[in-house]
Amino acid sequence: MKRSLLFLLLTFFSFSFSQTIKLQFEAGNFDELVKNKFNMERLSGEELYYIGYAFFRKQDDHKAIEFYDKALIKGFNNPNIYFQKGLSEVYINKYSDAIKSFNTAISLEPKAEFYIEKGRVYKLQKMRAEEIATYLVGLGNAEKVKFYIELIKVAGNFYYAETEEFARAVEVYKNGISNFPHEYSFYEKVIKSLNAQNKFAEADLYFKKMRDLYNEKLLSEDMMTFKSIAVDEFNWKGQWLNSFKSFEAPKHSLESLYVVYLIDKSGDKIERKFNVEKTDKFAESDPQYVICEELKNSHNTYPIGFKDGNFNLQELREAIIEILSKNQKPTASVSFTH
């Protein structure tokens, strides 16, 4: 009778202990979790994984890996443990080991986030061919859930920003639209990728779709607030210019159809800001839009105009470059005083 009672007490204590560890993990109580490191013999593989993850969150990656390995020895053969182990190996610069861990995680369950992190290891090593190959395999194999959206963004950005293969970027983002038609950021990325190839007419079809979504109030809060999206970026003497187009056609004088920002060489600040503004026409030959520049205490107007809003981005780029090259000086300037 006493032996039976003792067995029941030990079973209850073990169950309570396990429950405590799981609750600490779910509550994110990592300081308390790592205190269980001295009870390794009594811990299950899953509990050892919880403690390893706690060490990871406390930025002790060596200890995290130690407990992940102990969890694996006890049979906790879960794809997430290999993924987490890979992350810790990245943080201590064990890139080859991290690739092996991510590969094992992928073999157990090809999650999009596993491919993303594996690709980033190759990025850290500047192994570009291996990086994009990882993303493309992921796009073909991963389940099309939340992190698949991030995988599309990473792969698309690789082609757009890293290799400037804009046609391939379009393919990736169109795939994103096909699988996630309500992920409207993909439309903006398609527009920029098409305009980078000077495919202005096709890009405009996607812009019109975005404008319809704006009118239906379906876009993100930022897009609805600023009433515009980025449609183009180009480089001038090592500096980037970003162009934004308004969803709302200007109705009154001084309202802008486009805003173009010149980013400083550090890439952190706006150096100059140009507006393509609606202006009053006094004669049929007068332009409907002119380029103006916002300065700290003044508003300059340049002698460059457009007959209507149907000009393309190449014309706008050339006009801005004319101004930046100091081939055009303002013909009017309005100063502001306080």
PyMOL commands that set and color helices and strands:
alter all, ss='L'
color gray80, all
select helices_A, chain A and resi 2-27+30-42+45-57+61-73+79-91+95-108+112-124+128-141+146-162+166-179+185-196+200-215+221-226+313-324
alter helices_A, ss='H'
color red, helices_A
select strands_A, chain A and resi 228-236+239-246+256-263+270-278+289-294+298-306+332-335
alter strands_A, ss='S'
color yellow, strands_A
deselect
rebuild
show_as cartoon
